[in-house]
């Protein structure tokens, strides 16, 4: 499969199955568009109106050589591999601990309903959290490195339990030859110097929730009384990012129908000094006033292009930053199994509620048909696990013909379920945005390669 597109002055050709990316001139770009389904003589005839015959023949030779080198028009060899891989025994390597089903903000787009998750407000006890860590250790097999994300609601509303669980985890590391990588997501309201010191010592990564510009953030992320939270949290976030040397954190925002010009939100965060930034599209039912609709997509696509062009410009000026959705590794990246099957929800990764129930991920919490077990009895619904084990790009008809499938890994199972009722389907609007992000990310890599060549 070949995907061709033009972006920011670059003619880009992606060979999907090999992952090879080629930046080509107009002639080779046009040859590749015809190559698979057009005889050589007809290619020459069609293109001779625009190009010289000898140049066309030379270009065809270059394309043929790339094909021989298995860099163009390569075959898909992965379907049998991923099905064999999924037959392997499952180990759990990561948990999302819902340390608090409660929140001190009332974000308009919150899928967790101000932390309640279709249920009741609750804080996880130390005893439940301890059992969750024990469950993770017991079900991790030979895997040494384990991940635990403290999530909510707002985790800092239950900070004492977070601190005690980290201490317990550090004790268990020595006993079981494991290594915990702890992370935490916070809205920043309760952040203070003591907590910052703890986070910097114990959290491998911290996610800081902020939507960008003050007016956007305060509209979508107010306190329950309606007042904005931006002025309270931003000085804390700036300080924490600096205290972590602008590494091992990211500011994470959400854009909606109300701020389709989200590139301005990304750049406002960059202008405040943040180097690790993620501003992601809201996922919401179309009957919500803030939901992104199909009609919004043209404007959103242009915003991604605008942001990508600005990032190329800032890179040249020495003012670069990372944008999570444009981070792509063309030379290595995740292993094939991860590229094909995604985040591991329902198999390697599970969410734990404050009372110890197990779900495939945080976005399934409250969906009773996906209740998999609990920390006392363990994983009971192995049929759900097995359903997720075979959820990969080859189980999804929409993925089979999509050029971005090895970059999005089939997309989010929760989004597919909530929009179609089937984890092997896809959230179409999300897919459109993902394809655009992949195109922009590859263009940025092309620009970086060009700049590097210019420096040599």
N, C-alpha and C positions, 0 to 999 in steps of 0.2 A: 504494500500500500504506500502510495506517495501522497503527500500533502504539500501543495504549493500556495504561497501567498506573498503579497508585497506589503512591506511595512517600513515607514520612515526612510524610504529610499533604497531599501534592501530587497532583492529578489531572493526569497528563502525557499529551499526545497528540503522537506523532511522525509527521510525514508523511515517509515513508522516501525517496521519490524527490527531493523538494525539499530535504530536510534541515530543514524548518521544525519548530520545537518550540513547542507551545502548552501553557500551564498554565491550566486551565479550571475552572469550578465544576462541581458535581455534575450540574446540568441539561444543560449543553453536553456534558459527558462522556458522558452517557447518550444524547443525541441522536446524537452521532457514531458510537456503537456500532451504532445502528440505521440510519443515514442511507443507506448504499449499497444496502441490500437491502429497505428498507421504504418503502412509499408515505407521503407526507407526512401524510395523514389518519390512517393507522394509527399513525404515530409519536405524533401528538397523543393518539389513543385510548389507546395503551399507557402513555404517561407521565402522563396526566391523573389517574391514581390518586395520583400523588406530587406533581405540580406543577400550577400554575395554567395554564389554556389559553393565556392571553395571553403568559405567560412562555415557554411552549413555542414558540409561533409566533415570538416575538422571537428565541429561541435558534436556531431553524431558519434564520431570516434571517441571523444571524451566521455560521452554518456555510456557507450558500450564498455569502455574500460572500467568505469565506476560500477557497472553492473557485474562485470567479471570479478571485481574486487569485493563484491558483496556489500557495496555501499549504496546501491540503488536497486529498486525493484526486488528486494529480498523476500524470501518466503517466511511465513509465520510458522515457527517450529515449537511454540510454547504451549499449545493447548493440551497435548498429552502430558507435558511436564507438570503443569499446575494440577491436573487431576491426580497424578501420582503423588505429588507433594501433599495434597490434602488428605491422603490416606494415612499419613503419619500420625502417631499419637499426639494429642494436643497438650501443651503446657500453658499455664497462665503466667504471663510475665508482667502484667500491669493492672493496677486497679485505680479507678476514679472513686475516691472516698467522698461521699456527700456529707461532709462534716457538719453542714448546717443547711437544713431546709427552712431557711429564714433569711431575710435580707433587710437592710436598713435603707434601701432605695426602692423606687417603684418604676423601674425602667419600662417604657411603654411596649417594647417588643419582646419582653422576657418570656422565653418558652417555658421557664420554670414557674411562672405565675407568682412573682415576688418570692421565689424560693420554695413554694409549696409543692410543686410537681404533682398537681391533680390530687393532692392529699392534704395532710395536716402539717402545720409548722412543727419542727422538731430539731433538736441538736443531737448529734451522735455522741453517745457515751464513750468513755475510754474503753470500757469492757467490750463494746461492739467493735470499736476500731481495732482493738488488740486481736480479737478473733479474726477480723478481716486480714490483718497482717499474717497471722498464723495460717490462714487459708491460703494466702498467696505463697508463702514459703512451702507449704505442704504440696501445692499443686504446680510448682515451678520446675519440677524435674531437675535436670542437671544445669539448668540456666542459672548463672551466678548473678547477673545484673538484673535487678527488678526495679520497677517504676511505680510510684504512688503519687497521685495528684490529689491535693486537697482542694475540694470544689464546693460550690454551693448552688443557690443562695450566696451568702457572704461568709467564707471560712473564718475570717477574723472575729466573727461573733462567737466563735467557739475556740478561741486561740489557745486556751489552757490545754484542751484536749489535743490540739495539733502538736503542741510542745511535748506533751507526755507521750504521744504516739511516735514522734520522731526519736525520743530517747529510748523507747522500747524497741523500735526498729534497729537502732544502733547496737543495742545489746544483742539482738538476734543475729545481726551480721556476723558477729564473732562466733556464735554457737553453731551456725549453719553454713558458714563459708558463703554468705550472700553479700551483696552490696546494694543498698537501697539508693535510688535516685528520687529524691522528693521534689515536688513542684507545688506551686500554690497560685491560685487565681484570686485577685482581690479588686474590689472597687475603690479601695484606698481610704474610705471614710475613717476607719479605725487605725490606720497606719500611724505609728509613732516611732521615736528613736529606738526604743527597746525592741519593738517588733522588727524594725528594719535590721537591727543588728542580728537578730535571730535568723531572719530570712537570708541574710548575706552569709551566715555561717552554715546553714543547713539546707537551703533550697538550691538545687541545681539550676532551676529556672523559675522565674516569677512572671506571671501574666498580669498586666496592669490594665484595667478596663477603662478606656476613655475614647470618646467618639470623634475627637478632632477639635474643630473650632468650638469656642465657648457657646455660641448660640445654638449650635447643633447638639452639643453634649447636654446642655441644660434643658433643652426641649425634650430629649428622649430619655435622659437619665436623671430625673428629679428625685428629691426626697418625697416621702408620702404626703407631705404638706404642700408640695408643688414647687418649693424653692429649688434652685439649681445646686449642683454639687461640684461644678468645675473649679471654682475658686478655692474650695477646700482641698481638693485632691491634687491639683496640678503641681503645686510647690513640693508636695511629698513625692510625687512620681519623678519629678526632675531630679530631686536629691537622691532618690533610690537608684535611678539609672546611672547617675554619676558615681555613686558609691560602689556600683558594680562594674565600673570602668566601661560602661556602655556595652556590656556583654551579659549573656545568660539571663536575659529578660526580654520581653517585648510588650509594647503598648498595643492593646488589641481593641479596635473599635468596630462598630457596625454601621453600615450605611443603609438607608431606607429610601422609599419613594420621595421622602421630603428632602433628601440631600443627595440627589443623583450626581451632583457636582462634587463627588467625594474626593477627587484628586486634591481639591483645596484642603480637605481635612487631613489627608496624608501629609501634604506639604506643610501644613501648619504645625504638625507634630515634629516634622523634620526641622523646621525653623526654630523650634524650641530646644533643639539639640538631641532629640531622640534618634538613635541609630538603628533600632530594631522595631519595625512598625508593621502592624497588620490591621487593615481596615477591610472588613468582609461584608458581603451582602446579607441583609436580613433574609431569613427563611420564614415565611409566614403565609397563611392562607390568604387567597386573593380577596376575601371579604374584609380583611383588615385594611384600614385606610393607609397604613404605612408600607404595605406589601409592595414588593417589586413585581411588576407585571410585564407581559411580553411587549407592551407598548413602550415601556421604559428602556428596553434593551439598546436601541440605537444610540441613545444619549449615554448610556453606561459604557458601551463599547468605545465611544469616542473618549470618554474619561480615562479608560485604561490606556488608550493610545497616547493621550495627553500626558498621563503620568509617566509612561515609559519613555517618552521623548525627553521629559524634564529630568528623569533619572540619568539618562545618557549624558545630558548637558551638565548636570551637577557632578557626575563622575569625573568628567574632564576638568572641572573647576576645583576638584579636591574636596567637594562637599557631599560625597556620596553617603547613602544609607541603604539598609536592607528593607525591602518590602516583601513580606512573607509570601504573598501569592506570585511574586516574580522570581522567587528563589528556585533555581533549577540547575541540576548537575548533568551536563551533557557527556562528561567523561567517565563518570562512575555512578554515583547515586545508589538508591536502594537495590537490594538483590532482586532477581527476577520474580521470586515468589511474592515479595512485598509489592513490587510494581503491578502484579496481576491481581492481588487480593486485598490490598489496602491496609487499613488501620488495625485489623485483627479483632474488631468488635465481635463479641459473642463467643470468641475462641480464646485468643491470647490476652484480650483486654475486656474487663468487666467493670460495671459500676456497682457500688454498694450504697444502699440507702441508710439513713440514720438508725433504722431498726434492724439492719443487717441483711435485707433482701438483695439478691443478685440479679442484675439486668445486663443485656448485651452492651449498653453504653449509657451515658448520662441522658441522651435524648430519648431513650426508650423507658426511662423511669416513669412509673405510673401507668404504663401500658400493660395491663395484667396478663394479657396473652403471651407476653415476653418475660414474665417472671420465671427465672431459671433455677432458683433455689435460695439458700440463705447461708450465712456464715456458720450456723450451728450444724446443719445437716449437709452442707456442701452443695454441689451442683446436682440437682435432681432432674431437670428437664434437659437431658443430653440430646434429645431430638432437636431442640432449639440450637444448641451448639453445632450439631451436624448440619442444620440448615445454613448456618453462617459459614461453616467450613467450605461449602461448595459455592459460596457467593463470591464470584470473581468476574473478570471481564468476559469470560467465555460463557458464563451463565446468563449474561445480560444481552439480549438481542440488539439493543440500541448501542452497546459498546463495540460490537463486532466490526462495525463499519466506521468507527470514530477514530480519527487520527490521534486524539489525546488520551487514548485509553491507558497507555503505559505511564502517563504522567499523573492522571487522577485516580488510577487503580480502580476504576468503576464507580467512583463517586461515593457519596455517603449513603449507607444502607438506611439510616433513620429518615433522611429526607425522602428517599424513594418510597419507603413505607408510608410516611405521613401524606404523601401526595398521590400515591397510586394504590396503596394497600399491599404492596409486594416489594420485598427487599431486593429482588432481582430485576426490578424495573428501574426507572431513572426519573429524577426531578429535572424536567426538560429545561426550564429557565436557568437552573444552576449549571447544566451542561453547556449551554450557550456561553455563559460567562466564563466557565472553565476553559473552553476552547480559546476564547479571546486571551485569557491570561497566559496560556501556554504560548500562543503566538507572540505576545509581547515579551515574554521572558526569553524566548529564543532570539528575538530581535536584539534585545539588550546584550546577550552573549555575542551576537555577531558584531555589534558595535564595539564591545570590549576587545574582541579579537582584532578588529581593524585598528583600534587605537594602539594595541600592543605591537602590531606589525609596524605601525608608523614610528614607534619609539625605538625600534631595533635598527 
